[in-house]
Amino acid sequence: MRNIKLTIAYDGTNYLGWQKQKVGPTIQGVLEDTLRRLLGHKVKLRAAGRTDAGVHALGQVANFLTTNKMPLEDMHRALNALLPKDIAIVRIEEVPIKFNAQYDARYKTYFYQIYNHPIRNPLVRLYSWWVPQKLNLEAMKACLPLFVGQKDFASFKKAGTETKTTIRTIFSAELKRVPGVAGMLRFEISGRGFLRYMVRNIVGALVEVGLGKLTYEELANILEAKDRALAPPPAPPQGLFLKEVIYETKRRVSRERKTSNQSQTA
């Protein structure tokens, strides 16, 4: 038995999110169907996290078990040949049998793009939130420390969802301009875990601050209240990207681990 780890990039525009569903296309569904065709048996992918409909990824991670002995380089090449153009396998590795993409993750990094320009740009409409009103970046940046550390993010979860705890640990949060794209802002956040809609809800609140509709004190009070009903609506999904998933160094595989990286072999 082999345990295969995939690092995956995808454009989530045409999918109902990561998780396989009975009706409609999903990233997991397409990948599992493609792997079944290639390997000759059913495959169950375990992902580092689930992305919602319209959300993108540069470094989603998933793993699966197989008895197929196909060399990694051949598997990598074949998968990318069979997958649709909006999904790609960035890297493929053989890892210890106990590796689990979800439970072994140390932290994840997401970023969210805001296109802050008076005129919409059709070329970035699927990968950012167009906010035509001028945003006060300094006011938004001043609020970022509110979200760093171990906090209760109940006010920033998806309304109506149940979870064991709404406490999450955030390591960093920053807001910066994207070089070379006038008006494009990027909010980047790294943490041990995230509630559903948490990043989008934080961005929605930060934009309210940037528009002058919410003050630092009011945002701090919303966080402290632990009440989703008090917070602004979430930012739309198309601006959100799962950037990368980082794993514990102690989980590193031995030097003998095989790796295929298409950027190196192409």
C-alpha positions in Angstrom: 0.0 0.0 0.0 1.2 3.5 -0.9 0.2 6.9 0.5 0.3 9.6 -2.1 0.3 13.3 -1.3 -0.9 15.8 -3.9 -0.4 19.6 -3.9 -3.2 21.0 -6.1 -4.0 24.3 -7.8 -7.4 25.1 -9.1 -9.7 27.8 -10.3 -12.9 27.3 -8.3 -15.1 29.4 -10.6 -17.0 26.5 -12.2 -17.2 24.3 -9.1 -19.4 23.9 -6.1 -16.4 23.9 -3.8 -13.9 21.1 -2.8 -16.2 18.6 -1.2 -17.9 15.9 -3.3 -21.6 16.3 -3.6 -24.5 14.3 -5.1 -25.3 16.9 -7.7 -22.9 19.4 -9.4 -19.2 19.4 -10.2 -16.7 19.6 -7.3 -12.9 19.6 -7.2 -12.8 16.4 -5.1 -15.2 14.7 -7.4 -13.3 15.5 -10.6 -10.0 14.4 -9.0 -11.3 11.2 -7.6 -12.9 10.3 -10.9 -9.7 11.0 -12.8 -7.6 9.0 -10.3 -10.0 6.1 -10.6 -9.6 6.1 -14.4 -5.9 6.3 -14.1 -5.2 3.8 -11.3 -8.0 1.3 -11.9 -9.6 1.5 -8.5 -11.8 3.8 -6.4 -9.9 6.6 -4.5 -10.9 8.6 -1.4 -9.1 11.9 -1.1 -8.4 13.4 2.3 -7.9 17.2 2.0 -6.2 19.7 4.3 -9.4 21.7 4.2 -12.6 22.3 2.2 -13.0 25.4 0.0 -16.4 26.7 -0.8 -18.0 27.3 -4.2 -16.1 29.9 -6.3 -13.0 29.8 -4.0 -9.6 29.1 -5.6 -6.4 27.4 -4.4 -2.7 27.6 -5.3 -1.6 25.0 -2.7 -4.4 22.7 -1.6 -3.1 19.4 -0.2 -4.7 16.0 -0.3 -3.6 12.4 0.1 -4.9 9.0 -0.9 -4.0 5.3 -0.6 -3.3 3.1 -3.6 -1.9 -0.3 -4.4 -0.9 0.8 -7.9 2.9 0.8 -8.5 2.9 3.5 -11.3 6.0 5.7 -11.0 5.3 9.1 -9.5 6.6 10.9 -12.6 4.3 9.0 -14.8 1.3 9.5 -12.5 2.0 13.2 -12.3 2.2 13.6 -16.1 -0.9 11.5 -16.7 -3.0 13.3 -14.1 -2.3 16.7 -15.6 -3.0 15.4 -19.0 -6.4 14.0 -18.0 -7.6 16.8 -15.7 -9.5 19.8 -17.0 -7.6 23.0 -17.6 -8.8 24.6 -14.4 -7.2 22.0 -12.1 -3.5 21.0 -11.9 -1.3 18.8 -9.8 1.6 21.1 -8.8 3.5 18.3 -6.9 3.1 14.6 -6.1 5.0 12.8 -3.3 5.0 9.4 -1.7 4.7 9.8 2.1 4.5 7.6 5.2 1.3 5.5 5.4 0.1 7.4 8.5 0.3 10.8 6.9 -3.1 12.6 6.9 -3.4 15.9 4.9 -6.0 17.2 7.3 -4.8 16.3 10.7 -1.0 16.7 10.1 -1.3 20.3 8.9 0.5 22.8 11.1 -1.0 25.9 9.6 -2.7 27.3 6.5 -2.3 30.6 4.7 -5.2 32.2 2.8 -5.2 35.5 0.9 -8.1 37.6 -0.3 -8.0 40.1 -3.2 -9.9 43.3 -3.3 -9.9 45.4 -6.5 -10.3 48.9 -5.2 -10.7 51.0 -8.4 -13.6 53.2 -9.6 -13.8 51.3 -12.9 -14.3 47.5 -12.9 -11.6 45.3 -14.6 -13.2 42.4 -16.5 -9.9 40.5 -16.3 -9.8 40.2 -12.5 -13.6 39.9 -11.9 -13.3 36.1 -11.1 -10.4 36.5 -8.8 -11.2 39.6 -6.7 -14.0 41.6 -5.1 -14.5 44.9 -6.9 -15.0 47.8 -4.4 -15.3 51.0 -6.4 -15.3 53.4 -3.4 -12.0 54.5 -2.1 -10.8 52.5 0.9 -8.8 53.9 3.9 -6.0 51.4 4.0 -4.4 52.8 7.1 -7.7 52.4 9.1 -8.0 48.8 7.8 -4.4 48.0 8.7 -4.8 49.4 12.2 -7.5 46.7 12.8 -5.4 43.7 11.9 -3.8 43.1 15.3 -7.4 42.5 16.6 -7.3 39.2 14.7 -3.9 37.9 15.7 -3.4 35.4 18.5 -5.8 32.9 20.1 -9.2 34.4 19.8 -12.9 33.4 19.9 -14.1 34.1 16.3 -17.8 33.2 16.9 -18.7 36.6 15.4 -16.9 35.6 12.1 -18.2 32.1 11.5 -20.8 31.2 9.0 -24.3 31.9 10.4 -26.1 28.7 11.5 -23.0 26.4 11.5 -22.2 24.3 14.5 -18.7 23.6 15.6 -17.1 22.2 18.8 -15.2 25.4 19.4 -15.0 28.8 17.7 -11.6 29.6 19.2 -8.8 29.7 16.6 -5.1 30.7 16.6 -4.0 33.2 14.0 -0.3 33.8 13.5 -0.3 36.7 11.2 -2.5 39.1 9.2 -1.4 41.7 6.7 -2.9 44.0 4.1 -0.8 45.2 1.2 -1.0 46.5 -2.4 -0.3 44.0 -5.2 2.7 45.2 -7.3 2.0 45.8 -10.9 -1.8 45.8 -10.6 -3.2 49.2 -9.9 -5.9 49.2 -7.3 -5.4 45.5 -6.3 -5.2 44.9 -2.5 -4.3 41.6 -0.9 -5.3 40.5 2.6 -3.2 37.6 3.8 -3.8 35.6 6.9 -2.1 32.5 8.4 -3.5 30.3 11.2 -3.7 26.9 12.7 -7.3 26.6 11.6 -10.2 28.6 10.3 -14.0 28.5 10.8 -16.2 28.3 7.7 -16.5 31.8 6.0 -14.1 33.2 8.7 -11.7 34.8 6.2 -14.5 36.2 4.1 -16.3 37.5 7.1 -13.1 39.3 8.4 -12.6 40.8 5.0 -16.2 42.0 4.9 -15.7 43.8 8.2 -12.4 45.3 7.2 -13.9 46.8 4.0 -16.6 48.3 6.2 -13.8 49.9 8.2 -12.1 51.1 5.0 -15.4 52.7 3.9 -15.8 54.5 7.2 -18.9 52.6 8.1 -17.2 50.8 11.1 -14.6 52.1 13.6 -11.8 50.2 15.2 -13.7 50.2 18.5 -16.9 48.9 16.9 -15.0 46.1 15.2 -13.3 45.2 18.5 -16.7 45.1 20.2 -18.1 42.8 17.5 -15.2 40.4 18.0 -15.7 40.5 21.8 -19.5 40.0 21.5 -19.1 36.5 19.9 -22.3 37.1 18.0 -22.4 36.6 14.2 -25.6 38.7 13.9 -23.6 41.8 14.8 -21.0 41.5 12.1 -21.2 42.8 8.5 -22.0 40.4 5.6 -19.1 38.3 4.2 -17.0 39.2 1.2 -17.9 37.3 -1.9 -16.1 34.0 -2.6 -14.2 34.7 -5.8 -11.5 36.8 -4.1 -10.4 34.0 -1.8 -7.4 31.7 -2.4 -6.0 28.9 -0.3 -2.3 29.8 -0.7 -0.5 27.0 1.1 -0.6 24.3 3.8 2.4 23.8 6.0 3.2 20.6 7.8 5.3 19.8 10.9 9.0 19.4 10.3 9.0 16.2 12.4 6.6 14.7 9.8 9.2 15.1 7.1 9.7 11.9 5.2 13.2 10.3 5.0 15.7 11.3 2.4 14.6 8.3 0.4 11.1 9.8 -0.2 10.3 10.1 -3.9 9.1 13.4 -5.2 7.9 14.6 -8.5 7.7 18.4 -9.1 6.5 19.3 -12.6 8.2 22.7 -12.4 11.5 20.8 -12.1 10.8 18.0 -14.6 9.1 20.0 -17.4 
